[in-house]
């Protein structure tokens, strides 16, 4: 007996398709957020974080630490 036989006998084949659609929609939403919605300025700030010498604690929302 194959797994596909068990799934079809139990009526669970549509749930696999629903799971696939939910996963695909989630993936598309993440890609849209990263490449379209998120602002370029937040990428510029985060791009320079590894080069920071650690004197100022920067946060993405602009708070914290003293400004130099």
Backbone as CSV, one residue per row, in Angstrom:
resi,resn,N_x,N_y,N_z,CA_x,CA_y,CA_z,C_x,C_y,C_z
1,UNK,0.844,-1.180,0.000,0.000,0.000,0.000,0.890,1.245,0.000
2,UNK,0.645,2.122,-0.940,1.416,3.349,-1.082,0.834,4.456,-0.212
3,UNK,1.643,5.455,0.031,1.193,6.621,0.790,0.085,7.353,0.035
4,UNK,0.189,7.411,-1.282,-0.847,8.088,-2.066,-2.189,7.373,-1.945
5,UNK,-2.166,6.051,-1.803,-3.409,5.300,-1.601,-4.039,5.638,-0.254
6,UNK,-3.212,5.764,0.759,-3.715,6.093,2.100,-4.284,7.505,2.113
7,UNK,-3.574,8.432,1.493,-4.038,9.821,1.459,-5.358,9.951,0.710
8,UNK,-5.484,9.267,-0.415,-6.717,9.379,-1.192,-7.874,8.679,-0.489
9,UNK,-7.609,7.591,0.180,-8.667,6.876,0.896,-9.151,7.686,2.100
10,UNK,-8.268,8.436,2.717,-8.634,9.231,3.884,-9.196,10.592,3.489
11,UNK,-9.137,10.944,2.227,-9.651,12.227,1.765,-8.756,13.400,2.128
12,UNK,-7.463,13.174,2.206,-6.524,14.213,2.635,-5.755,14.850,1.485
13,UNK,-6.087,14.504,0.256,-5.314,15.039,-0.872,-5.470,16.543,-1.015
14,UNK,-6.619,17.086,-0.702,-6.814,18.528,-0.848,-6.009,19.318,0.183
15,UNK,-5.742,18.729,1.341,-4.957,19.428,2.358,-3.509,19.626,1.921
16,UNK,-2.992,18.716,1.134,-1.631,18.888,0.607,-1.583,20.086,-0.330
17,UNK,-2.628,20.251,-1.137,-2.679,21.391,-2.046,-2.850,22.699,-1.283
18,UNK,-3.645,22.677,-0.226,-3.830,23.877,0.595,-2.507,24.268,1.257
19,UNK,-1.788,23.286,1.769,-0.488,23.559,2.381,0.503,24.136,1.386
20,UNK,0.482,23.629,0.158,1.352,24.149,-0.886,1.011,25.599,-1.207
21,UNK,-0.251,25.910,-1.315,-0.670,27.283,-1.605,-0.306,28.242,-0.474
22,UNK,-0.502,27.825,0.762,-0.161,28.676,1.909,1.349,28.936,1.936
23,UNK,2.137,27.917,1.679,3.594,28.082,1.660,4.023,29.011,0.533
24,UNK,3.431,28.864,-0.643,3.774,29.710,-1.784,3.389,31.163,-1.532
25,UNK,2.218,31.395,-0.967,1.783,32.760,-0.660,2.686,33.398,0.387
26,UNK,3.101,32.620,1.385,4.017,33.127,2.399,5.361,33.504,1.778
27,UNK,5.858,32.663,0.888,7.122,32.946,0.209,7.029,34.227,-0.607
28,UNK,5.959,34.396,-1.359,5.775,35.592,-2.177,5.671,36.837,-1.288
29,UNK,5.003,36.715,-0.131,4.878,37.853,0.784,6.242,38.248,1.341
30,UNK,7.078,37.292,1.680,8.412,37.593,2.201,9.265,38.255,1.124
31,UNK,9.216,37.738,-0.089,9.988,38.332,-1.189,9.515,39.757,-1.459
32,UNK,8.210,39.988,-1.434,7.677,41.331,-1.661,8.129,42.277,-0.558
33,UNK,8.150,41.811,0.677,8.588,42.656,1.789,10.060,43.034,1.641
34,UNK,10.877,42.063,1.292,12.317,42.314,1.229,12.683,43.213,0.056
35,UNK,12.084,42.990,-1.107,12.521,43.707,-2.302,11.665,44.909,-2.668
36,UNK,10.450,45.007,-2.161,9.568,46.080,-2.597,9.200,47.016,-1.449
37,UNK,8.731,46.462,-0.352,8.141,47.268,0.713,9.195,47.915,1.607
38,UNK,10.209,47.174,1.984,11.206,47.677,2.922,11.990,48.820,2.299
39,UNK,12.231,49.865,3.087,12.867,51.070,2.551,14.370,50.873,2.348
40,UNK,14.889,51.582,1.398,16.314,51.508,1.081,17.166,52.076,2.216
41,UNK,16.647,53.054,2.947,17.437,53.657,4.016,17.735,52.660,5.128
42,UNK,16.810,51.746,5.402,17.084,50.748,6.437,18.191,49.801,5.994
43,UNK,18.272,49.511,4.695,19.366,48.681,4.195,20.703,49.414,4.309
44,UNK,20.707,50.707,4.049,21.942,51.484,4.119,22.485,51.507,5.548
45,UNK,21.598,51.674,6.526,22.039,51.676,7.925,22.592,50.318,8.322
46,UNK,21.900,49.257,7.946,22.324,47.914,8.331,23.565,47.467,7.571
47,UNK,23.776,48.004,6.390,24.946,47.638,5.605,26.232,48.070,6.290
48,UNK,26.186,49.186,7.006,27.385,49.709,7.652,27.582,49.220,9.088
49,UNK,26.666,48.425,9.608,26.805,47.947,10.981,28.079,47.145,11.230
50,UNK,28.518,46.254,10.348,29.757,45.514,10.629,30.987,46.409,10.689
51,UNK,30.937,47.589,10.082,32.083,48.487,10.075,32.092,49.445,11.257
52,UNK,30.997,49.438,12.027,30.929,50.312,13.196,31.979,49.897,14.214
53,UNK,32.538,50.883,14.919,33.539,50.547,15.925,32.926,50.225,17.280
54,UNK,31.612,50.295,17.399,30.941,49.882,18.620,30.711,50.994,19.621
55,UNK,31.107,52.220,19.323,30.909,53.325,20.260,29.444,53.702,20.397
56,UNK,28.721,53.652,19.316,27.329,54.084,19.321,26.439,52.887,19.041
57,UNK,25.450,52.696,19.900,24.493,51.608,19.688,23.399,52.108,18.759
58,UNK,23.372,51.601,17.546,22.362,52.022,16.579,21.238,51.005,16.555
59,UNK,20.048,51.515,16.413,18.894,50.653,16.282,18.176,51.009,14.997
60,UNK,17.474,50.044,14.382,16.800,50.335,13.116,15.768,51.441,13.218
61,UNK,15.170,51.661,14.408,14.153,52.693,14.530,14.740,54.073,14.828
62,UNK,16.061,54.170,14.869,16.722,55.458,15.061,16.942,55.825,16.516
63,UNK,16.562,54.989,17.450,16.715,55.316,18.866,18.001,54.762,19.436
64,UNK,18.258,55.145,20.672,19.384,54.592,21.425,20.715,55.238,21.111
65,UNK,21.584,55.206,22.092,22.956,55.679,21.917,23.074,57.168,21.691
66,UNK,24.277,57.686,21.902,24.502,59.099,21.645,25.010,59.276,20.227
67,UNK,24.680,60.391,19.648,25.081,60.651,18.274,26.430,61.340,18.267
68,UNK,27.266,60.954,17.278,28.576,61.579,17.189,28.653,62.551,16.058
